[in-house]
Amino acid sequence: MATGLEEMGRDAIVEPLKVVSQLSQAATIDIFQWWLQNRDAQSDCPVPYWKSFDVIEFATYSNRMSVSERQQDGSFKYKLQGEHVLDVLGRDRLKHMDVRGDHEEVYERDLFHYYDMICKEFMPHVFKGTLPTIDKGHVQIESVDLPFKDENGHVNKILSIVQDFK
């Protein structure tokens, strides 16, 4: 399924994440395996509860994490960005990013529709490709975006793990 995010990176692949064999990097594999083991598989909303995620379990990857939270108006706000994520994707871009469907910038609009799809379909996704950075040229990354639900069963958070590689 085309998400629009393919445009942001050369050779980008964005697809639903269903099995561990779709991944090649330790950070993304470990987090996705945890997500699979902790999801509420018997529920109509088969994703883990946010309260079950303990960042301390994944402290070695915390600099590669970002957390986006759906707001009352439907937009998404970044609540946490690891240092490595900021370095790869750009500090200025993420620091104040408001991800809305009516945003003036195409990237933010496409990201909104991508996050919205993940929340509505309860389906994690993987992004693989080469991204332009502000000061490092192009970087190859593998990123997973995992939906989580709150105590009321509403999917309102996305945990992303970004792993760059050579």
Summary of the structure (lengths in Angstrom):
residues: 166
radius of gyration: 14.8
end to end distance: 26.4
largest distance: 45.5
contacts: 493
relative contact order: 0.24
helix: 37%
strand: 32%
